[in-house]
């Protein structure tokens, strides 16, 4: 006689986050949302500044303003400082995020990591393929294949804030993890495909600086006055080496420790990320957008976006490639790992988030500048294509998310409900007997209060009837 088989329960994906992960995510997304709104403002300001005839010349003049030590190879334009200097701060935060995800977040579990990693890879490969096929068919340049591969998480969150859509935390975490993996591979693309000439002496100096940075961290040396000057030196050497300077930022971010010890509430990586993220989201990225998004927009220019193969490839890559790639990668992962979606979500939700990931701004603009360096006209047209594709993706995502917004709002309210007022959402305490005892006490107090009110109202009603015997009024025989 054989023993009865244990039913095989399918693993759920995109389920509720753990409480620590949810708390960290809420803090990170709050800063990114504010930064994303500043990014939107900066992008609009750049477009207005560059397209008002009386101001256009001043925009070019300010963007081309050069300063910095020429002897050190750092006499750069303001736009160049924003792209190579300020974005290093952005990639430093991205490096910390990636390290935290790998050692303390969802990516540390291979099964949990499979979904966002595969989705992100498909979400980069398919847009690159769409761009390549479009340009092969239209006999265009293949240099811009990497432009539509990036997702801008800050811009996407700003869109969510503006349209008033409250995504459940699982979908927000999925979007953030997609962006983290996306950033990692974007950095690799920049390092591998957009490095022409190498200065090995400068590269060796940058590597030596990174070793010193790592040793200081290992020894537990503290003090911003040690690390900030060293970081600037590493960045300058990396810039002069020929490798894009933002690589220095992500390398230093990956070196920080993101696991907690017994006497720590937060790891050093989390503390530094908490301090630097507002600088990245609120200053570095908006300033980069201000000096990168200022492209001339006219009817003819917008028409060229849909007729020139390079720009059409970027638009289709962002709008179609990103959506198909992320949705298809997610479906394939769930299909072949025998997992299933969380009961609270549907495939329509994944499709909507995939379309939202088609908003490629910061890194797409950066890669566009690198891919078509030396061709000012095509660079500006590709930037216009990035803006156009991101706008179309925004409209599509807005429509799709609004359809499900009532469902999202109910899920968010359930996630936030804290009836026992202990600071922990009730959904995380369902297995805690103490929670149910607290709720029983709360309901008993409420029941006692309702009984008291009912008794008072019943007594008041009896008192009122006693004052009016037989239903007569104050004037004798006249009806009351």
DABELZI-V265740 format. One record per residue. N is the residue number from 1. RES is the residue in one small letter. OMEGA is omega in radians with two decimals (none if undefined). NEAR is the number of other C-alpha atoms within 10 Angstrom. D_LAST is the distance of its C-alpha to the last C-alpha in Angstrom with 1 decimal. Layout:
BEGIN
<<N RES OMEGA NEAR D_LAST> <N RES OMEGA NEAR D_LAST>>
END
This chain:
BEGIN
<<1 x -3.10 3 85.4> <2 x 3.12 4 84.0> <3 x 3.13 5 81.1> <4 x -3.13 6 78.0> <5 x 3.05 6 77.8> <6 x -3.13 6 75.4> <7 x -3.12 6 73.3> <8 x -3.12 6 74.4> <9 x -3.13 9 71.4> <10 x 3.12 11 71.9> <11 x 3.14 15 71.8> <12 x 3.06 15 68.8> <13 x -3.10 18 69.6> <14 x 3.06 22 67.3> <15 x -3.10 17 65.1> <16 x 3.12 19 63.1> <17 x 2.98 17 65.2> <18 x -3.08 12 65.9> <19 x 3.11 13 63.8> <20 x 3.14 10 66.8> <21 x 3.13 16 67.9> <22 x 3.14 16 64.4> <23 x 3.12 12 64.2> <24 x -3.12 13 67.6> <25 x -3.12 17 66.7> <26 x 3.13 15 63.5> <27 x -3.13 11 65.4> <28 x -3.08 17 68.3> <29 x 3.09 19 66.1> <30 x 3.13 13 64.0> <31 x -3.12 19 67.2> <32 x 3.12 24 68.6> <33 x 3.09 23 65.4> <34 x 3.11 18 65.6> <35 x 3.12 26 69.3> <36 x 3.09 27 68.7> <37 x 3.05 22 66.5> <38 x 3.10 22 69.2> <39 x 3.08 28 71.7> <40 x 3.14 18 69.7> <41 x -3.13 14 69.6> <42 x -3.14 22 73.3> <43 x 3.11 23 74.2> <44 x 3.12 16 72.3> <45 x 3.13 17 73.8> <46 x -3.14 22 77.3> <47 x 3.12 21 76.8> <48 x -3.11 18 75.6> <49 x -3.07 21 78.4> <50 x -3.02 23 81.0> <51 x 2.99 18 79.9> <52 x -3.04 12 79.3> <53 x -3.10 10 82.8> <54 x -3.07 10 82.8> <55 x -3.03 12 82.0> <56 x -3.11 18 84.0> <57 x -3.12 14 87.2> <58 x 3.10 13 85.6> <59 x 3.12 20 84.1> <60 x -3.13 15 87.6> <61 x -3.13 12 89.1> <62 x -3.14 13 86.6> <63 x -3.08 19 86.9> <64 x 3.13 15 90.7> <65 x -3.07 13 90.9> <66 x 3.01 16 93.4> <67 x -3.11 12 93.6> <68 x -3.09 13 94.8> <69 x -3.13 9 98.3> <70 x -3.11 10 100.7> <71 x -3.14 7 103.2> <72 x -3.12 10 100.8> <73 x -3.07 12 100.1> <74 x 3.04 16 96.6> <75 x -2.95 15 96.8> <76 x 3.04 17 93.8> <77 x 3.13 17 91.5> <78 x 3.10 20 87.9> <79 x 3.13 22 86.8> <80 x 3.08 19 89.4> <81 x 3.14 21 88.1> <82 x -3.08 22 84.6> <83 x -3.06 26 85.9> <84 x -3.09 20 88.3> <85 x -3.07 21 87.1> <86 x -3.14 22 83.3> <87 x 3.03 25 83.0> <88 x 3.08 24 85.0> <89 x 3.10 24 82.0> <90 x -3.12 22 79.8> <91 x 3.02 24 82.3> <92 x 3.09 24 82.6> <93 x 3.11 30 78.9> <94 x 3.10 27 79.4> <95 x 3.10 28 82.2> <96 x 3.13 26 80.0> <97 x -3.12 24 77.3> <98 x 3.13 24 79.9> <99 x -3.14 24 81.4> <100 x 3.12 23 78.0> <101 x -3.09 20 77.1> <102 x -3.04 17 80.5> <103 x -3.08 14 80.5> <104 x -3.08 15 76.8> <105 x -3.06 21 74.7> <106 x -3.06 21 74.4> <107 x 3.13 21 78.0> <108 x 3.10 14 79.4> <109 x -3.08 13 78.5> <110 x -3.13 11 80.8> <111 x 3.13 12 78.3> <112 x -3.09 16 75.4> <113 x -3.04 16 77.8> <114 x -3.06 17 79.1> <115 x -3.12 24 76.1> <116 x -3.14 28 75.8> <117 x 3.13 23 79.6> <118 x 3.13 20 80.4> <119 x 3.14 28 77.5> <120 x 3.14 32 78.8> <121 x 3.08 18 82.4> <122 x 3.12 23 81.5> <123 x 3.02 33 79.3> <124 x -3.09 26 82.4> <125 x -3.09 20 85.0> <126 x 3.06 24 83.2> <127 x 3.09 31 82.7> <128 x 3.11 26 86.3> <129 x 3.12 18 87.4> <130 x 3.11 23 85.2> <131 x -3.09 31 86.8> <132 x 3.14 25 90.3> <133 x 3.12 17 90.0> <134 x -3.10 23 88.5> <135 x 3.01 23 91.5> <136 x 3.12 15 94.1> <137 x -3.09 9 92.9> <138 x -3.14 15 92.7> <139 x 3.10 13 95.9> <140 x -3.13 18 94.1> <141 x 3.12 15 94.6> <142 x -3.07 18 93.8> <143 x -3.05 16 93.6> <144 x -3.06 25 89.8> <145 x -3.07 24 89.1> <146 x -3.05 26 87.3> <147 x -3.07 34 85.0> <148 x -3.06 38 82.1> <149 x -2.98 33 82.2> <150 x 3.05 30 80.1> <151 x 3.11 32 76.3> <152 x -3.05 23 74.6> <153 x -3.11 28 71.9> <154 x 3.13 28 70.6> <155 x -3.14 27 70.3> <156 x 3.12 28 68.5> <157 x 3.08 26 66.0> <158 x 3.09 21 65.4> <159 x 3.11 22 64.6> <160 x -3.13 20 62.1> <161 x -3.09 15 60.5> <162 x -3.08 12 60.4> <163 x 3.05 14 58.9> <164 x 3.12 13 56.3> <165 x -3.12 18 57.5> <166 x 3.12 20 57.1> <167 x 3.02 21 59.9> <168 x -3.04 23 59.7> <169 x -3.14 22 62.1> <170 x 3.12 19 64.5> <171 x 3.09 19 65.1> <172 x 3.11 20 65.4> <173 x 3.09 22 68.0> <174 x 3.14 19 69.8> <175 x -3.14 22 70.0> <176 x 3.14 24 71.2> <177 x 3.04 25 73.8> <178 x -3.09 25 75.0> <179 x 3.13 23 75.5> <180 x 3.12 26 77.4> <181 x 3.10 24 79.8> <182 x 3.14 25 80.0> <183 x 3.14 24 81.0> <184 x -3.09 15 83.7> <185 x 3.04 17 85.4> <186 x 3.09 21 85.1> <187 x 3.12 20 87.0> <188 x 3.10 12 89.6> <189 x -3.14 15 89.9> <190 x -3.09 20 90.4> <191 x -3.03 17 93.0> <192 x -2.96 12 95.0> <193 x -3.10 12 94.9> <194 x 3.01 15 94.7> <195 x -3.06 14 97.4> <196 x -3.09 9 100.6> <197 x -3.10 9 103.0> <198 x 2.95 13 103.0> <199 x -3.00 14 104.3> <200 x 3.11 12 105.2> <201 x 3.12 12 105.8> <202 x 3.13 19 102.3> <203 x 3.08 19 100.8> <204 x 3.09 14 102.7> <205 x 3.11 17 101.4> <206 x 3.11 23 97.8> <207 x 3.11 17 98.3> <208 x 3.10 13 99.9> <209 x 3.11 20 96.9> <210 x 3.09 21 94.5> <211 x 3.10 14 96.5> <212 x 3.11 14 96.3> <213 x -3.12 20 92.5> <214 x -3.14 16 92.2> <215 x 3.10 13 94.4> <216 x 3.10 14 92.4> <217 x -3.14 16 89.2> <218 x -3.13 12 90.9> <219 x 3.12 8 92.1> <220 x 3.11 9 88.6> <221 x -3.13 12 89.5> <222 x 3.08 10 86.5> <223 x 3.14 8 86.0> <224 x -3.11 9 85.1> <225 x 3.03 8 88.1> <226 x -2.99 12 90.3> <227 x -3.10 16 88.7> <228 x 3.09 11 87.7> <229 x 3.11 11 91.3> <230 x 3.12 16 92.7> <231 x 3.12 18 90.2> <232 x 3.12 14 91.2> <233 x 3.12 16 94.9> <234 x 3.13 24 94.2> <235 x -3.12 25 92.3> <236 x 3.11 21 95.1> <237 x 3.12 25 97.8> <238 x 3.12 26 95.8> <239 x -3.10 23 95.4> <240 x -3.14 20 99.1> <241 x -3.07 21 100.0> <242 x 3.03 18 98.8> <243 x -3.08 22 96.0> <244 x -2.98 21 92.6> <245 x -3.14 23 91.4> <246 x 3.10 24 88.0> <247 x 3.11 23 89.8> <248 x -3.14 27 90.3> <249 x -3.10 26 86.6> <250 x 3.13 25 85.8> <251 x 3.12 17 88.8> <252 x 3.10 21 87.6> <253 x -3.13 25 84.1> <254 x -3.11 21 85.4> <255 x -3.09 19 87.3> <256 x 3.10 22 84.3> <257 x -3.09 17 83.2> <258 x 3.02 26 79.8> <259 x -3.10 16 79.5> <260 x 3.04 14 78.0> <261 x -3.02 9 79.9> <262 x -3.07 5 78.6> <263 x -3.07 6 78.0> <264 x 2.99 9 76.4> <265 x 3.10 10 72.8> <266 x 3.11 13 74.1> <267 x 3.09 16 77.5> <268 x 3.13 16 79.6> <269 x 3.14 23 79.2> <270 x 3.13 21 75.4> <271 x -3.12 12 75.5> <272 x 3.10 16 77.9> <273 x 3.13 23 76.0> <274 x -3.14 16 72.8> <275 x -3.00 12 74.6> <276 x -3.08 16 76.6> <277 x 3.10 21 74.1> <278 x 3.09 18 72.1> <279 x 3.13 18 75.5> <280 x -3.05 25 76.4> <281 x -3.03 24 73.1> <282 x -3.09 20 72.2> <283 x -3.00 18 75.6> <284 x -3.07 22 78.5> <285 x 3.08 26 77.1> <286 x 3.11 24 75.3> <287 x 3.05 24 78.5> <288 x 3.13 26 80.5> <289 x -3.11 27 78.1> <290 x -3.09 24 78.4> <291 x 3.11 26 82.2> <292 x -3.05 25 82.3> <293 x -3.09 23 79.6> <294 x 3.13 25 80.8> <295 x 3.13 23 82.4> <296 x -3.12 19 82.7> <297 x 3.08 15 80.2> <298 x 3.13 10 80.9> <299 x 3.12 7 80.5> <300 x -3.13 8 84.1> <301 x 3.12 16 83.8> <302 x 3.07 16 80.7> <303 x 3.12 10 82.6> <304 x 3.14 17 85.5> <305 x -3.08 23 83.3> <306 x -3.14 17 82.8> <307 x 3.13 13 86.4> <308 x -3.04 18 88.6> <309 x -3.12 23 89.1> <310 x -3.10 29 88.8> <311 x 3.09 30 85.4> <312 x 3.11 24 84.1> <313 x 3.10 35 85.2> <314 x -3.12 39 83.1> <315 x -3.13 32 80.0> <316 x 3.12 23 80.3> <317 x -3.14 34 81.2> <318 x -3.01 38 78.0> <319 x -3.08 29 75.6> <320 x -3.04 19 77.2> <321 x -3.13 29 79.5> <322 x -3.10 34 77.1> <323 x -3.12 27 74.3> <324 x -3.10 21 76.7> <325 x -3.10 24 78.6> <326 x 3.12 31 75.8> <327 x -3.13 25 73.8> <328 x 3.11 20 77.0> <329 x 3.11 22 78.1> <330 x -3.13 25 74.8> <331 x -3.14 18 74.8> <332 x 3.14 15 78.5> <333 x 3.13 19 77.9> <334 x -3.11 18 74.9> <335 x -3.01 11 76.9> <336 x 3.04 8 80.1> <337 x 3.13 13 78.6> <338 x 3.06 12 76.4> <339 x 3.08 15 73.4> <340 x 3.13 17 70.0> <341 x 3.01 17 67.3> <342 x -3.11 14 64.4> <343 x -3.09 10 61.5> <344 x -3.02 12 59.3> <345 x 3.10 18 61.8> <346 x -3.13 11 63.4> <347 x 3.08 12 66.7> <348 x 3.11 14 64.8> <349 x 3.11 18 64.0> <350 x 3.14 22 67.8> <351 x 3.14 20 68.6> <352 x 3.12 22 66.2> <353 x 3.10 24 67.6> <354 x 3.10 29 71.1> <355 x 3.09 30 70.4> <356 x 3.12 33 69.0> <357 x 3.06 31 72.4> <358 x 3.06 35 74.1> <359 x 3.14 31 73.2> <360 x -3.03 31 76.7> <361 x -2.97 28 77.1> <362 x -3.07 26 78.8> <363 x 3.09 24 81.5> <364 x 3.09 26 81.9> <365 x 3.13 27 82.6> <366 x -3.14 19 85.1> <367 x 3.08 26 86.9> <368 x 3.10 26 87.0> <369 x -3.12 22 88.8> <370 x -3.06 19 91.3> <371 x -3.08 22 91.9> <372 x 3.11 17 92.9> <373 x -3.12 11 94.3> <374 x 3.10 10 96.7> <375 x -3.03 10 95.0> <376 x -3.09 11 92.5> <377 x -3.11 11 91.4> <378 x 3.08 18 90.7> <379 x 3.12 22 89.0> <380 x 3.13 22 86.6> <381 x 3.11 22 86.0> <382 x 3.06 29 85.4> <383 x 3.09 28 82.9> <384 x 3.11 25 81.1> <385 x 3.09 29 81.1> <386 x 3.12 30 79.5> <387 x -3.13 22 76.8> <388 x 3.13 22 76.3> <389 x 3.13 27 76.3> <390 x 3.12 28 73.9> <391 x 3.12 17 71.5> <392 x 3.11 20 71.6> <393 x 3.11 27 71.1> <394 x -3.13 23 68.1> <395 x -3.14 14 66.5> <396 x -3.13 16 67.2> <397 x 3.13 26 65.8> <398 x 3.14 22 62.7> <399 x -3.08 13 61.9> <400 x -3.12 18 62.7> <401 x 3.13 26 60.7> <402 x 3.13 16 57.6> <403 x -3.09 14 57.4> <404 x -2.99 16 57.1> <405 x 3.14 17 55.2> <406 x 3.10 13 51.9> <407 x -3.14 16 53.8> <408 x -3.10 22 55.7> <409 x 3.10 15 52.5> <410 x 3.13 13 51.1> <411 x 3.13 17 54.4> <412 x 3.10 15 54.5> <413 x 3.11 13 51.0> <414 x 3.13 14 52.0> <415 x -3.06 17 55.2> <416 x -3.01 14 53.4> <417 x 3.14 14 50.4> <418 x -3.02 16 50.7> <419 x -3.14 14 47.6> <420 x 3.01 16 49.3> <421 x 3.11 10 50.3> <422 x 3.12 10 53.9> <423 x 3.13 10 55.5> <424 x 3.13 15 56.8> <425 x -3.04 18 55.1> <426 x -3.08 19 53.7> <427 x 3.14 14 56.0> <428 x -3.07 15 58.9> <429 x -3.07 13 57.5> <430 x -3.14 11 56.7> <431 x -3.11 9 59.8> <432 x -3.14 10 59.1> <433 x -3.11 10 57.5> <434 x 3.11 11 56.4> <435 x -3.10 17 54.3> <436 x 3.06 15 52.4> <437 x 3.09 11 51.9> <438 x -3.14 15 50.5> <439 x 3.10 14 48.1> <440 x 3.12 13 47.0> <441 x 3.12 13 46.3> <442 x -3.13 14 44.3> <443 x 3.09 12 42.2> <444 x 3.09 12 41.7> <445 x 3.12 12 40.4> <446 x 3.14 12 38.0> <447 x 3.12 12 36.8> <448 x 3.12 12 36.3> <449 x 3.12 12 34.3> <450 x 3.09 12 32.1> <451 x 3.13 12 31.5> <452 x -3.14 12 30.6> <453 x 3.14 12 28.0> <454 x 3.13 12 26.6> <455 x 3.12 12 26.5> <456 x -3.14 12 24.7> <457 x 3.11 12 22.0> <458 x 3.11 12 21.6> <459 x 3.13 11 21.4> <460 x 3.13 12 18.8> <461 x 3.13 11 16.6> <462 x 3.12 11 17.2> <463 x 3.14 11 16.5> <464 x 3.12 11 13.1> <465 x 3.14 11 12.1> <466 x -3.13 11 13.9> <467 x -3.11 11 11.9> <468 x -3.09 12 8.5> <469 x 3.06 9 10.4> <470 x 3.12 9 9.7> <471 x -3.12 10 6.3> <472 x 3.11 13 5.1> <473 x -3.07 13 3.9> <474 x -3.02 9 7.4> <475 x 3.02 8 8.3> <476 x -3.02 8 9.3> <477 x -3.13 8 8.8> <478 x -3.13 8 6.4> <479 x 3.10 9 3.8> <480 x none 11 0.0>>
END
